[in-house]
Structures are given as C-alpha cells and as structure tokens.
Amino acid sequence: SESAGPTTVTFWSMPYWIGQDTKVKALVDEFNASQGKVKVELTLLEWKDGRDKIKQAVAAGKGPDVWLMNNGLELDYLKAG
C-alpha cells in the first residue's frame, strides 16, 4: 500500500566493469532517485567470495530478489533448481 512506502528489491552484483567499481551503484542511485514506488537495495560483492555468498544465500532460501552474474554461472543455478 502507499502508506507502507516503496517496495524494496534486494540486488546483489559482482564487479563487472573493471576500473569502474562505482558504475552499478551510480545506476542504482539514479534509479532510486527517479521515482518513489520501488527502492533497490544494492549489495556489491567481491570476486574473492561473492559467488560463494550467492550460493550459500540461495541454498538457505535467503538469496536476493535479483543478482547479476557473469555468463556461464547461471547454468549451474538453473541445473540446481
């Protein structure tokens, strides 16, 4: 409802733009500033442990609403159901 405030979407992302680590954050900030019905909460993961964090969260049923991963990894998640 309107009184409850915006819908929150959790979004996890790996650092895909080398040398532009703040690019995804800037896009999320721009989106959040553009309207008031949906708020994106961004978690930036690191290469050293980001994939493991996603795997553990999804396995525990506590994964994000949306996550961005590189090509090839999504097949592992689809096969695992």
mmCIF file of the N, C-alpha and C atoms, coordinates in Angstrom:
data_MODEL
# 
_entry.id   MODEL 
# 
loop_
_atom_site.group_PDB 
_atom_site.id 
_atom_site.type_symbol 
_atom_site.label_atom_id 
_atom_site.label_alt_id 
_atom_site.label_comp_id 
_atom_site.label_asym_id 
_atom_site.label_entity_id 
_atom_site.label_seq_id 
_atom_site.pdbx_PDB_ins_code 
_atom_site.Cartn_x 
_atom_site.Cartn_y 
_atom_site.Cartn_z 
_atom_site.occupancy 
_atom_site.B_iso_or_equiv 
_atom_site.pdbx_formal_charge 
_atom_site.auth_seq_id 
_atom_site.auth_comp_id 
_atom_site.auth_asym_id 
_atom_site.auth_atom_id 
_atom_site.pdbx_PDB_model_num 
ATOM 1   N N  . SER A 1 1  ? 0.829  -1.182  0.000   1.00 0.00 ? 1  SER A N  1 
ATOM 2   C CA . SER A 1 1  ? 0.000  0.000   0.000   1.00 0.00 ? 1  SER A CA 1 
ATOM 3   C C  . SER A 1 1  ? 0.874  1.246   0.000   1.00 0.00 ? 1  SER A C  1 
ATOM 4   N N  . GLU A 1 2  ? 0.293  2.354   -0.379  1.00 0.00 ? 2  GLU A N  1 
ATOM 5   C CA . GLU A 1 2  ? 1.035  3.620   -0.430  1.00 0.00 ? 2  GLU A CA 1 
ATOM 6   C C  . GLU A 1 2  ? 1.578  4.001   0.948   1.00 0.00 ? 2  GLU A C  1 
ATOM 7   N N  . SER A 1 3  ? 0.810  3.730   2.003   1.00 0.00 ? 3  SER A N  1 
ATOM 8   C CA . SER A 1 3  ? 1.245  4.135   3.339   1.00 0.00 ? 3  SER A CA 1 
ATOM 9   C C  . SER A 1 3  ? 2.424  3.310   3.830   1.00 0.00 ? 3  SER A C  1 
ATOM 10  N N  . ALA A 1 4  ? 2.611  2.136   3.263   1.00 0.00 ? 4  ALA A N  1 
ATOM 11  C CA . ALA A 1 4  ? 3.717  1.272   3.681   1.00 0.00 ? 4  ALA A CA 1 
ATOM 12  C C  . ALA A 1 4  ? 5.038  1.705   3.065   1.00 0.00 ? 4  ALA A C  1 
ATOM 13  N N  . GLY A 1 5  ? 5.009  2.626   2.127   1.00 0.00 ? 5  GLY A N  1 
ATOM 14  C CA . GLY A 1 5  ? 6.234  3.099   1.488   1.00 0.00 ? 5  GLY A CA 1 
ATOM 15  C C  . GLY A 1 5  ? 6.571  2.290   0.251   1.00 0.00 ? 5  GLY A C  1 
ATOM 16  N N  . PRO A 1 6  ? 7.759  2.518   -0.280  1.00 0.00 ? 6  PRO A N  1 
ATOM 17  C CA . PRO A 1 6  ? 8.124  1.855   -1.533  1.00 0.00 ? 6  PRO A CA 1 
ATOM 18  C C  . PRO A 1 6  ? 8.385  0.361   -1.353  1.00 0.00 ? 6  PRO A C  1 
ATOM 19  N N  . THR A 1 7  ? 8.209  -0.372  -2.429  1.00 0.00 ? 7  THR A N  1 
ATOM 20  C CA . THR A 1 7  ? 8.587  -1.779  -2.458  1.00 0.00 ? 7  THR A CA 1 
ATOM 21  C C  . THR A 1 7  ? 10.106 -1.856  -2.531  1.00 0.00 ? 7  THR A C  1 
ATOM 22  N N  . THR A 1 8  ? 10.698 -2.694  -1.715  1.00 0.00 ? 8  THR A N  1 
ATOM 23  C CA . THR A 1 8  ? 12.147 -2.832  -1.708  1.00 0.00 ? 8  THR A CA 1 
ATOM 24  C C  . THR A 1 8  ? 12.552 -4.086  -2.466  1.00 0.00 ? 8  THR A C  1 
ATOM 25  N N  . VAL A 1 9  ? 13.522 -3.929  -3.356  1.00 0.00 ? 9  VAL A N  1 
ATOM 26  C CA . VAL A 1 9  ? 14.083 -5.036  -4.128  1.00 0.00 ? 9  VAL A CA 1 
ATOM 27  C C  . VAL A 1 9  ? 15.558 -5.154  -3.749  1.00 0.00 ? 9  VAL A C  1 
ATOM 28  N N  . THR A 1 10 ? 15.957 -6.337  -3.277  1.00 0.00 ? 10 THR A N  1 
ATOM 29  C CA . THR A 1 10 ? 17.364 -6.537  -2.952  1.00 0.00 ? 10 THR A CA 1 
ATOM 30  C C  . THR A 1 10 ? 18.097 -6.993  -4.214  1.00 0.00 ? 10 THR A C  1 
ATOM 31  N N  . PHE A 1 11 ? 19.244 -6.393  -4.458  1.00 0.00 ? 11 PHE A N  1 
ATOM 32  C CA . PHE A 1 11 ? 20.018 -6.634  -5.680  1.00 0.00 ? 11 PHE A CA 1 
ATOM 33  C C  . PHE A 1 11 ? 21.484 -6.803  -5.310  1.00 0.00 ? 11 PHE A C  1 
ATOM 34  N N  . TRP A 1 12 ? 22.039 -7.974  -5.650  1.00 0.00 ? 12 TRP A N  1 
ATOM 35  C CA . TRP A 1 12 ? 23.456 -8.250  -5.410  1.00 0.00 ? 12 TRP A CA 1 
ATOM 36  C C  . TRP A 1 12 ? 24.162 -8.269  -6.752  1.00 0.00 ? 12 TRP A C  1 
ATOM 37  N N  . SER A 1 13 ? 25.351 -7.706  -6.783  1.00 0.00 ? 13 SER A N  1 
ATOM 38  C CA . SER A 1 13 ? 26.098 -7.643  -8.040  1.00 0.00 ? 13 SER A CA 1 
ATOM 39  C C  . SER A 1 13 ? 27.581 -7.878  -7.807  1.00 0.00 ? 13 SER A C  1 
ATOM 40  N N  . MET A 1 14 ? 28.189 -8.555  -8.760  1.00 0.00 ? 14 MET A N  1 
ATOM 41  C CA . MET A 1 14 ? 29.637 -8.711  -8.789  1.00 0.00 ? 14 MET A CA 1 
ATOM 42  C C  . MET A 1 14 ? 30.212 -7.482  -9.511  1.00 0.00 ? 14 MET A C  1 
ATOM 43  N N  . PRO A 1 15 ? 31.507 -7.198  -9.337  1.00 0.00 ? 15 PRO A N  1 
ATOM 44  C CA . PRO A 1 15 ? 32.121 -6.040  -10.010 1.00 0.00 ? 15 PRO A CA 1 
ATOM 45  C C  . PRO A 1 15 ? 32.469 -6.361  -11.464 1.00 0.00 ? 15 PRO A C  1 
ATOM 46  N N  . TYR A 1 16 ? 31.608 -5.991  -12.388 1.00 0.00 ? 16 TYR A N  1 
ATOM 47  C CA . TYR A 1 16 ? 31.804 -6.366  -13.787 1.00 0.00 ? 16 TYR A CA 1 
ATOM 48  C C  . TYR A 1 16 ? 32.539 -5.348  -14.632 1.00 0.00 ? 16 TYR A C  1 
ATOM 49  N N  . TRP A 1 17 ? 32.450 -4.078  -14.282 1.00 0.00 ? 17 TRP A N  1 
ATOM 50  C CA . TRP A 1 17 ? 33.129 -3.057  -15.070 1.00 0.00 ? 17 TRP A CA 1 
ATOM 51  C C  . TRP A 1 17 ? 34.475 -2.774  -14.439 1.00 0.00 ? 17 TRP A C  1 
ATOM 52  N N  . ILE A 1 18 ? 35.511 -3.407  -14.930 1.00 0.00 ? 18 ILE A N  1 
ATOM 53  C CA . ILE A 1 18 ? 36.849 -3.256  -14.372 1.00 0.00 ? 18 ILE A CA 1 
ATOM 54  C C  . ILE A 1 18 ? 37.259 -1.789  -14.421 1.00 0.00 ? 18 ILE A C  1 
ATOM 55  N N  . GLY A 1 19 ? 37.711 -1.296  -13.291 1.00 0.00 ? 19 GLY A N  1 
ATOM 56  C CA . GLY A 1 19 ? 38.124 0.095   -13.194 1.00 0.00 ? 19 GLY A CA 1 
ATOM 57  C C  . GLY A 1 19 ? 36.971 1.060   -12.975 1.00 0.00 ? 19 GLY A C  1 
ATOM 58  N N  . GLN A 1 20 ? 35.742 0.541   -12.940 1.00 0.00 ? 20 GLN A N  1 
ATOM 59  C CA . GLN A 1 20 ? 34.557 1.388   -12.731 1.00 0.00 ? 20 GLN A CA 1 
ATOM 60  C C  . GLN A 1 20 ? 33.672 0.762   -11.658 1.00 0.00 ? 20 GLN A C  1 
ATOM 61  N N  . ASP A 1 21 ? 34.273 0.494   -10.520 1.00 0.00 ? 21 ASP A N  1 
ATOM 62  C CA . ASP A 1 21 ? 33.566 -0.212  -9.448  1.00 0.00 ? 21 ASP A CA 1 
ATOM 63  C C  . ASP A 1 21 ? 32.297 0.480   -8.986  1.00 0.00 ? 21 ASP A C  1 
ATOM 64  N N  . THR A 1 22 ? 32.186 1.764   -9.202  1.00 0.00 ? 22 THR A N  1 
ATOM 65  C CA . THR A 1 22 ? 31.015 2.501   -8.718  1.00 0.00 ? 22 THR A CA 1 
ATOM 66  C C  . THR A 1 22 ? 29.903 2.597   -9.766  1.00 0.00 ? 22 THR A C  1 
ATOM 67  N N  . LYS A 1 23 ? 30.091 1.992   -10.947 1.00 0.00 ? 23 LYS A N  1 
ATOM 68  C CA . LYS A 1 23 ? 29.118 2.115   -12.036 1.00 0.00 ? 23 LYS A CA 1 
ATOM 69  C C  . LYS A 1 23 ? 27.738 1.566   -11.648 1.00 0.00 ? 23 LYS A C  1 
ATOM 70  N N  . VAL A 1 24 ? 27.689 0.357   -11.110 1.00 0.00 ? 24 VAL A N  1 
ATOM 71  C CA . VAL A 1 24 ? 26.402 -0.233  -10.733 1.00 0.00 ? 24 VAL A CA 1 
ATOM 72  C C  . VAL A 1 24 ? 25.747 0.596   -9.633  1.00 0.00 ? 24 VAL A C  1 
ATOM 73  N N  . LYS A 1 25 ? 26.540 1.035   -8.653  1.00 0.00 ? 25 LYS A N  1 
ATOM 74  C CA . LYS A 1 25 ? 25.985 1.856   -7.578  1.00 0.00 ? 25 LYS A CA 1 
ATOM 75  C C  . LYS A 1 25 ? 25.403 3.147   -8.144  1.00 0.00 ? 25 LYS A C  1 
ATOM 76  N N  . ALA A 1 26 ? 26.089 3.768   -9.084  1.00 0.00 ? 26 ALA A N  1 
ATOM 77  C CA . ALA A 1 26 ? 25.578 5.005   -9.687  1.00 0.00 ? 26 ALA A CA 1 
ATOM 78  C C  . ALA A 1 26 ? 24.259 4.758   -10.410 1.00 0.00 ? 26 ALA A C  1 
ATOM 79  N N  . LEU A 1 27 ? 24.148 3.634   -11.105 1.00 0.00 ? 27 LEU A N  1 
ATOM 80  C CA . LEU A 1 27 ? 22.901 3.304   -11.802 1.00 0.00 ? 27 LEU A CA 1 
ATOM 81  C C  . LEU A 1 27 ? 21.760 3.064   -10.817 1.00 0.00 ? 27 LEU A C  1 
ATOM 82  N N  . VAL A 1 28 ? 22.045 2.364   -9.735  1.00 0.00 ? 28 VAL A N  1 
ATOM 83  C CA . VAL A 1 28 ? 21.020 2.118   -8.716  1.00 0.00 ? 28 VAL A CA 1 
ATOM 84  C C  . VAL A 1 28 ? 20.605 3.428   -8.045  1.00 0.00 ? 28 VAL A C  1 
ATOM 85  N N  . ASP A 1 29 ? 21.573 4.265   -7.727  1.00 0.00 ? 29 ASP A N  1 
ATOM 86  C CA . ASP A 1 29 ? 21.242 5.559   -7.117  1.00 0.00 ? 29 ASP A CA 1 
ATOM 87  C C  . ASP A 1 29 ? 20.378 6.396   -8.057  1.00 0.00 ? 29 ASP A C  1 
ATOM 88  N N  . GLU A 1 30 ? 20.702 6.383   -9.332  1.00 0.00 ? 30 GLU A N  1 
ATOM 89  C CA . GLU A 1 30 ? 19.912 7.127   -10.325 1.00 0.00 ? 30 GLU A CA 1 
ATOM 90  C C  . GLU A 1 30 ? 18.486 6.582   -10.398 1.00 0.00 ? 30 GLU A C  1 
ATOM 91  N N  . PHE A 1 31 ? 18.360 5.255   -10.407 1.00 0.00 ? 31 PHE A N  1 
ATOM 92  C CA . PHE A 1 31 ? 17.028 4.649   -10.432 1.00 0.00 ? 31 PHE A CA 1 
ATOM 93  C C  . PHE A 1 31 ? 16.245 5.039   -9.184  1.00 0.00 ? 31 PHE A C  1 
ATOM 94  N N  . ASN A 1 32 ? 16.857 4.893   -8.009  1.00 0.00 ? 32 ASN A N  1 
ATOM 95  C CA . ASN A 1 32 ? 16.164 5.206   -6.754  1.00 0.00 ? 32 ASN A CA 1 
ATOM 96  C C  . ASN A 1 32 ? 15.711 6.664   -6.702  1.00 0.00 ? 32 ASN A C  1 
ATOM 97  N N  . ALA A 1 33 ? 16.500 7.554   -7.255  1.00 0.00 ? 33 ALA A N  1 
ATOM 98  C CA . ALA A 1 33 ? 16.148 8.978   -7.250  1.00 0.00 ? 33 ALA A CA 1 
ATOM 99  C C  . ALA A 1 33 ? 15.063 9.308   -8.270  1.00 0.00 ? 33 ALA A C  1 
ATOM 100 N N  . SER A 1 34 ? 14.840 8.411   -9.234  1.00 0.00 ? 34 SER A N  1 
ATOM 101 C CA . SER A 1 34 ? 13.922 8.710   -10.328 1.00 0.00 ? 34 SER A CA 1 
ATOM 102 C C  . SER A 1 34 ? 12.448 8.502   -9.992  1.00 0.00 ? 34 SER A C  1 
ATOM 103 N N  . GLN A 1 35 ? 12.164 7.813   -8.889  1.00 0.00 ? 35 GLN A N  1 
ATOM 104 C CA . GLN A 1 35 ? 10.770 7.513   -8.564  1.00 0.00 ? 35 GLN A CA 1 
ATOM 105 C C  . GLN A 1 35 ? 10.680 7.082   -7.113  1.00 0.00 ? 35 GLN A C  1 
ATOM 106 N N  . GLY A 1 36 ? 9.475  6.874   -6.615  1.00 0.00 ? 36 GLY A N  1 
ATOM 107 C CA . GLY A 1 36 ? 9.310  6.559   -5.208  1.00 0.00 ? 36 GLY A CA 1 
ATOM 108 C C  . GLY A 1 36 ? 8.577  5.268   -4.916  1.00 0.00 ? 36 GLY A C  1 
ATOM 109 N N  . LYS A 1 37 ? 8.233  4.505   -5.941  1.00 0.00 ? 37 LYS A N  1 
ATOM 110 C CA . LYS A 1 37 ? 7.450  3.291   -5.712  1.00 0.00 ? 37 LYS A CA 1 
ATOM 111 C C  . LYS A 1 37 ? 8.300  2.052   -5.445  1.00 0.00 ? 37 LYS A C  1 
ATOM 112 N N  . VAL A 1 38 ? 9.525  2.049   -5.956  1.00 0.00 ? 38 VAL A N  1 
ATOM 113 C CA . VAL A 1 38 ? 10.426 0.912   -5.784  1.00 0.00 ? 38 VAL A CA 1 
ATOM 114 C C  . VAL A 1 38 ? 11.775 1.436   -5.329  1.00 0.00 ? 38 VAL A C  1 
ATOM 115 N N  . LYS A 1 39 ? 12.336 0.786   -4.318  1.00 0.00 ? 39 LYS A N  1 
ATOM 116 C CA . LYS A 1 39 ? 13.674 1.130   -3.851  1.00 0.00 ? 39 LYS A CA 1 
ATOM 117 C C  . LYS A 1 39 ? 14.555 -0.093  -4.026  1.00 0.00 ? 39 LYS A C  1 
ATOM 118 N N  . VAL A 1 40 ? 15.704 0.082   -4.657  1.00 0.00 ? 40 VAL A N  1 
ATOM 119 C CA . VAL A 1 40 ? 16.661 -1.001  -4.836  1.00 0.00 ? 40 VAL A CA 1 
ATOM 120 C C  . VAL A 1 40 ? 17.725 -0.882  -3.751  1.00 0.00 ? 40 VAL A C  1 
ATOM 121 N N  . GLU A 1 41 ? 17.910 -1.973  -3.009  1.00 0.00 ? 41 GLU A N  1 
ATOM 122 C CA . GLU A 1 41 ? 18.983 -2.037  -2.021  1.00 0.00 ? 41 GLU A CA 1 
ATOM 123 C C  . GLU A 1 41 ? 20.108 -2.860  -2.633  1.00 0.00 ? 41 GLU A C  1 
ATOM 124 N N  . LEU A 1 42 ? 21.235 -2.229  -2.879  1.00 0.00 ? 42 LEU A N  1 
ATOM 125 C CA . LEU A 1 42 ? 22.363 -2.847  -3.575  1.00 0.00 ? 42 LEU A CA 1 
ATOM 126 C C  . LEU A 1 42 ? 23.386 -3.388  -2.596  1.00 0.00 ? 42 LEU A C  1 
ATOM 127 N N  . THR A 1 43 ? 23.830 -4.614  -2.862  1.00 0.00 ? 43 THR A N  1 
ATOM 128 C CA . THR A 1 43 ? 24.971 -5.197  -2.167  1.00 0.00 ? 43 THR A CA 1 
ATOM 129 C C  . THR A 1 43 ? 26.012 -5.524  -3.222  1.00 0.00 ? 43 THR A C  1 
ATOM 130 N N  . LEU A 1 44 ? 27.170 -4.887  -3.112  1.00 0.00 ? 44 LEU A N  1 
ATOM 131 C CA . LEU A 1 44 ? 28.259 -5.156  -4.048  1.00 0.00 ? 44 LEU A CA 1 
ATOM 132 C C  . LEU A 1 44 ? 29.123 -6.275  -3.484  1.00 0.00 ? 44 LEU A C  1 
ATOM 133 N N  . LEU A 1 45 ? 29.235 -7.344  -4.236  1.00 0.00 ? 45 LEU A N  1 
ATOM 134 C CA . LEU A 1 45 ? 30.037 -8.491  -3.822  1.00 0.00 ? 45 LEU A CA 1 
ATOM 135 C C  . LEU A 1 45 ? 31.447 -8.370  -4.389  1.00 0.00 ? 45 LEU A C  1 
ATOM 136 N N  . GLU A 1 46 ? 32.367 -9.123  -3.831  1.00 0.00 ? 46 GLU A N  1 
ATOM 137 C CA . GLU A 1 46 ? 33.745 -9.132  -4.318  1.00 0.00 ? 46 GLU A CA 1 
ATOM 138 C C  . GLU A 1 46 ? 34.032 -10.454 -5.003  1.00 0.00 ? 46 GLU A C  1 
ATOM 139 N N  . TRP A 1 47 ? 34.998 -10.429 -5.913  1.00 0.00 ? 47 TRP A N  1 
ATOM 140 C CA . TRP A 1 47 ? 35.345 -11.650 -6.639  1.00 0.00 ? 47 TRP A CA 1 
ATOM 141 C C  . TRP A 1 47 ? 35.837 -12.749 -5.712  1.00 0.00 ? 47 TRP A C  1 
ATOM 142 N N  . LYS A 1 48 ? 36.536 -12.380 -4.642  1.00 0.00 ? 48 LYS A N  1 
ATOM 143 C CA . LYS A 1 48 ? 37.147 -13.389 -3.776  1.00 0.00 ? 48 LYS A CA 1 
ATOM 144 C C  . LYS A 1 48 ? 36.125 -14.308 -3.114  1.00 0.00 ? 48 LYS A C  1 
ATOM 145 N N  . ASP A 1 49 ? 34.920 -13.810 -2.832  1.00 0.00 ? 49 ASP A N  1 
ATOM 146 C CA . ASP A 1 49 ? 33.943 -14.655 -2.140  1.00 0.00 ? 49 ASP A CA 1 
ATOM 147 C C  . ASP A 1 49 ? 32.498 -14.423 -2.574  1.00 0.00 ? 49 ASP A C  1 
ATOM 148 N N  . GLY A 1 50 ? 32.279 -13.592 -3.570  1.00 0.00 ? 50 GLY A N  1 
ATOM 149 C CA . GLY A 1 50 ? 30.921 -13.251 -3.991  1.00 0.00 ? 50 GLY A CA 1 
ATOM 150 C C  . GLY A 1 50 ? 30.105 -14.439 -4.466  1.00 0.00 ? 50 GLY A C  1 
ATOM 151 N N  . ARG A 1 51 ? 30.722 -15.289 -5.280  1.00 0.00 ? 51 ARG A N  1 
ATOM 152 C CA . ARG A 1 51 ? 29.985 -16.461 -5.777  1.00 0.00 ? 51 ARG A CA 1 
ATOM 153 C C  . ARG A 1 51 ? 29.573 -17.383 -4.643  1.00 0.00 ? 51 ARG A C  1 
ATOM 154 N N  . ASP A 1 52 ? 30.477 -17.574 -3.671  1.00 0.00 ? 52 ASP A N  1 
ATOM 155 C CA . ASP A 1 52 ? 30.140 -18.426 -2.531  1.00 0.00 ? 52 ASP A CA 1 
ATOM 156 C C  . ASP A 1 52 ? 29.018 -17.816 -1.699  1.00 0.00 ? 52 ASP A C  1 
ATOM 157 N N  . LYS A 1 53 ? 29.023 -16.496 -1.530  1.00 0.00 ? 53 LYS A N  1 
ATOM 158 C CA . LYS A 1 53 ? 27.953 -15.838 -0.771  1.00 0.00 ? 53 LYS A CA 1 
ATOM 159 C C  . LYS A 1 53 ? 26.607 -16.039 -1.451  1.00 0.00 ? 53 LYS A C  1 
ATOM 160 N N  . ILE A 1 54 ? 26.581 -15.932 -2.781  1.00 0.00 ? 54 ILE A N  1 
ATOM 161 C CA . ILE A 1 54 ? 25.330 -16.143 -3.502  1.00 0.00 ? 54 ILE A CA 1 
ATOM 162 C C  . ILE A 1 54 ? 24.864 -17.582 -3.336  1.00 0.00 ? 54 ILE A C  1 
ATOM 163 N N  . LYS A 1 55 ? 25.770 -18.532 -3.535  1.00 0.00 ? 55 LYS A N  1 
ATOM 164 C CA . LYS A 1 55 ? 25.410 -19.952 -3.404  1.00 0.00 ? 55 LYS A CA 1 
ATOM 165 C C  . LYS A 1 55 ? 24.852 -20.258 -2.024  1.00 0.00 ? 55 LYS A C  1 
ATOM 166 N N  . GLN A 1 56 ? 25.515 -19.762 -0.985  1.00 0.00 ? 56 GLN A N  1 
ATOM 167 C CA . GLN A 1 56 ? 25.074 -20.029 0.386   1.00 0.00 ? 56 GLN A CA 1 
ATOM 168 C C  . GLN A 1 56 ? 23.715 -19.388 0.667   1.00 0.00 ? 56 GLN A C  1 
ATOM 169 N N  . ALA A 1 57 ? 23.522 -18.170 0.211   1.00 0.00 ? 57 ALA A N  1 
ATOM 170 C CA . ALA A 1 57 ? 22.260 -17.474 0.457   1.00 0.00 ? 57 ALA A CA 1 
ATOM 171 C C  . ALA A 1 57 ? 21.103 -18.156 -0.256  1.00 0.00 ? 57 ALA A C  1 
ATOM 172 N N  . VAL A 1 58 ? 21.316 -18.538 -1.510  1.00 0.00 ? 58 VAL A N  1 
ATOM 173 C CA . VAL A 1 58 ? 20.258 -19.206 -2.268  1.00 0.00 ? 58 VAL A CA 1 
ATOM 174 C C  . VAL A 1 58 ? 19.937 -20.563 -1.636  1.00 0.00 ? 58 VAL A C  1 
ATOM 175 N N  . ALA A 1 59 ? 20.960 -21.305 -1.258  1.00 0.00 ? 59 ALA A N  1 
ATOM 176 C CA . ALA A 1 59 ? 20.745 -22.619 -0.631  1.00 0.00 ? 59 ALA A CA 1 
ATOM 177 C C  . ALA A 1 59 ? 19.967 -22.495 0.671   1.00 0.00 ? 59 ALA A C  1 
ATOM 178 N N  . ALA A 1 60 ? 20.165 -21.397 1.388   1.00 0.00 ? 60 ALA A N  1 
ATOM 179 C CA . ALA A 1 60 ? 19.470 -21.176 2.661   1.00 0.00 ? 60 ALA A CA 1 
ATOM 180 C C  . ALA A 1 60 ? 18.095 -20.536 2.467   1.00 0.00 ? 60 ALA A C  1 
ATOM 181 N N  . GLY A 1 61 ? 17.723 -20.266 1.209   1.00 0.00 ? 61 GLY A N  1 
ATOM 182 C CA . GLY A 1 61 ? 16.436 -19.626 0.953   1.00 0.00 ? 61 GLY A CA 1 
ATOM 183 C C  . GLY A 1 61 ? 16.436 -18.146 1.314   1.00 0.00 ? 61 GLY A C  1 
ATOM 184 N N  . LYS A 1 62 ? 17.618 -17.535 1.378   1.00 0.00 ? 62 LYS A N  1 
ATOM 185 C CA . LYS A 1 62 ? 17.734 -16.133 1.772   1.00 0.00 ? 62 LYS A CA 1 
ATOM 186 C C  . LYS A 1 62 ? 18.472 -15.313 0.726   1.00 0.00 ? 62 LYS A C  1 
ATOM 187 N N  . GLY A 1 63 ? 18.376 -15.740 -0.513  1.00 0.00 ? 63 GLY A N  1 
ATOM 188 C CA . GLY A 1 63 ? 19.051 -15.010 -1.577  1.00 0.00 ? 63 GLY A CA 1 
ATOM 189 C C  . GLY A 1 63 ? 18.365 -13.698 -1.891  1.00 0.00 ? 63 GLY A C  1 
ATOM 190 N N  . PRO A 1 64 ? 19.040 -12.874 -2.675  1.00 0.00 ? 64 PRO A N  1 
ATOM 191 C CA . PRO A 1 64 ? 18.465 -11.590 -3.058  1.00 0.00 ? 64 PRO A CA 1 
ATOM 192 C C  . PRO A 1 64 ? 17.321 -11.786 -4.048  1.00 0.00 ? 64 PRO A C  1 
ATOM 193 N N  . ASP A 1 65 ? 16.547 -10.734 -4.258  1.00 0.00 ? 65 ASP A N  1 
ATOM 194 C CA . ASP A 1 65 ? 15.496 -10.782 -5.271  1.00 0.00 ? 65 ASP A CA 1 
ATOM 195 C C  . ASP A 1 65 ? 16.109 -10.879 -6.663  1.00 0.00 ? 65 ASP A C  1 
ATOM 196 N N  . VAL A 1 66 ? 17.226 -10.184 -6.861  1.00 0.00 ? 66 VAL A N  1 
ATOM 197 C CA . VAL A 1 66 ? 17.898 -10.121 -8.166  1.00 0.00 ? 66 VAL A CA 1 
ATOM 198 C C  . VAL A 1 66 ? 19.398 -10.173 -7.922  1.00 0.00 ? 66 VAL A C  1 
ATOM 199 N N  . TRP A 1 67 ? 20.104 -10.904 -8.777  1.00 0.00 ? 67 TRP A N  1 
ATOM 200 C CA . TRP A 1 67 ? 21.560 -10.796 -8.745  1.00 0.00 ? 67 TRP A CA 1 
ATOM 201 C C  . TRP A 1 67 ? 22.102 -10.851 -10.146 1.00 0.00 ? 67 TRP A C  1 
ATOM 202 N N  . LEU A 1 68 ? 23.255 -10.208 -10.306 1.00 0.00 ? 68 LEU A N  1 
ATOM 203 C CA . LEU A 1 68 ? 23.916 -10.127 -11.603 1.00 0.00 ? 68 LEU A CA 1 
ATOM 204 C C  . LEU A 1 68 ? 25.161 -10.989 -11.541 1.00 0.00 ? 68 LEU A C  1 
ATOM 205 N N  . MET A 1 69 ? 25.239 -11.949 -12.455 1.00 0.00 ? 69 MET A N  1 
ATOM 206 C CA . MET A 1 69 ? 26.410 -12.831 -12.507 1.00 0.00 ? 69 MET A CA 1 
ATOM 207 C C  . MET A 1 69 ? 26.899 -12.905 -13.941 1.00 0.00 ? 69 MET A C  1 
ATOM 208 N N  . ASN A 1 70 ? 28.111 -13.391 -14.089 1.00 0.00 ? 70 ASN A N  1 
ATOM 209 C CA . ASN A 1 70 ? 28.650 -13.469 -15.442 1.00 0.00 ? 70 ASN A CA 1 
ATOM 210 C C  . ASN A 1 70 ? 28.112 -14.678 -16.185 1.00 0.00 ? 70 ASN A C  1 
ATOM 211 N N  . ASN A 1 71 ? 28.229 -14.651 -17.496 1.00 0.00 ? 71 ASN A N  1 
ATOM 212 C CA . ASN A 1 71 ? 27.729 -15.732 -18.343 1.00 0.00 ? 71 ASN A CA 1 
ATOM 213 C C  . ASN A 1 71 ? 28.381 -17.054 -17.963 1.00 0.00 ? 71 ASN A C  1 
ATOM 214 N N  . GLY A 1 72 ? 27.588 -18.102 -17.968 1.00 0.00 ? 72 GLY A N  1 
ATOM 215 C CA . GLY A 1 72 ? 28.075 -19.432 -17.651 1.00 0.00 ? 72 GLY A CA 1 
ATOM 216 C C  . GLY A 1 72 ? 27.685 -19.876 -16.259 1.00 0.00 ? 72 GLY A C  1 
ATOM 217 N N  . LEU A 1 73 ? 27.765 -18.992 -15.285 1.00 0.00 ? 73 LEU A N  1 
ATOM 218 C CA . LEU A 1 73 ? 27.430 -19.372 -13.920 1.00 0.00 ? 73 LEU A CA 1 
ATOM 219 C C  . LEU A 1 73 ? 25.948 -19.632 -13.739 1.00 0.00 ? 73 LEU A C  1 
ATOM 220 N N  . GLU A 1 74 ? 25.114 -18.930 -14.506 1.00 0.00 ? 74 GLU A N  1 
ATOM 221 C CA . GLU A 1 74 ? 23.668 -19.106 -14.326 1.00 0.00 ? 74 GLU A CA 1 
ATOM 222 C C  . GLU A 1 74 ? 23.231 -20.527 -14.624 1.00 0.00 ? 74 GLU A C  1 
ATOM 223 N N  . LEU A 1 75 ? 23.930 -21.219 -15.496 1.00 0.00 ? 75 LEU A N  1 
ATOM 224 C CA . LEU A 1 75 ? 23.585 -22.599 -15.826 1.00 0.00 ? 75 LEU A CA 1 
ATOM 225 C C  . LEU A 1 75 ? 23.694 -23.503 -14.601 1.00 0.00 ? 75 LEU A C  1 
ATOM 226 N N  . ASP A 1 76 ? 24.707 -23.282 -13.772 1.00 0.00 ? 76 ASP A N  1 
ATOM 227 C CA . ASP A 1 76 ? 24.863 -24.055 -12.536 1.00 0.00 ? 76 ASP A CA 1 
ATOM 228 C C  . ASP A 1 76 ? 23.639 -23.889 -11.631 1.00 0.00 ? 76 ASP A C  1 
ATOM 229 N N  . TYR A 1 77 ? 23.138 -22.654 -11.533 1.00 0.00 ? 77 TYR A N  1 
ATOM 230 C CA . TYR A 1 77 ? 21.976 -22.390 -10.666 1.00 0.00 ? 77 TYR A CA 1 
ATOM 231 C C  . TYR A 1 77 ? 20.694 -22.985 -11.257 1.00 0.00 ? 77 TYR A C  1 
ATOM 232 N N  . LEU A 1 78 ? 20.553 -22.900 -12.571 1.00 0.00 ? 78 LEU A N  1 
ATOM 233 C CA . LEU A 1 78 ? 19.369 -23.477 -13.210 1.00 0.00 ? 78 LEU A CA 1 
ATOM 234 C C  . LEU A 1 78 ? 19.354 -24.992 -13.050 1.00 0.00 ? 78 LEU A C  1 
ATOM 235 N N  . LYS A 1 79 ? 20.489 -25.629 -13.215 1.00 0.00 ? 79 LYS A N  1 
ATOM 236 C CA . LYS A 1 79 ? 20.573 -27.094 -13.053 1.00 0.00 ? 79 LYS A CA 1 
ATOM 237 C C  . LYS A 1 79 ? 20.265 -27.506 -11.621 1.00 0.00 ? 79 LYS A C  1 
ATOM 238 N N  . ALA A 1 80 ? 20.651 -26.669 -10.670 1.00 0.00 ? 80 ALA A N  1 
ATOM 239 C CA . ALA A 1 80 ? 20.439 -26.986 -9.257  1.00 0.00 ? 80 ALA A CA 1 
ATOM 240 C C  . ALA A 1 80 ? 19.002 -26.722 -8.800  1.00 0.00 ? 80 ALA A C  1 
ATOM 241 N N  . GLY A 1 81 ? 18.201 -26.094 -9.677  1.00 0.00 ? 81 GLY A N  1 
ATOM 242 C CA . GLY A 1 81 ? 16.809 -25.804 -9.328  1.00 0.00 ? 81 GLY A CA 1 
ATOM 243 C C  . GLY A 1 81 ? 16.697 -24.598 -8.434  1.00 0.00 ? 81 GLY A C  1 
# 
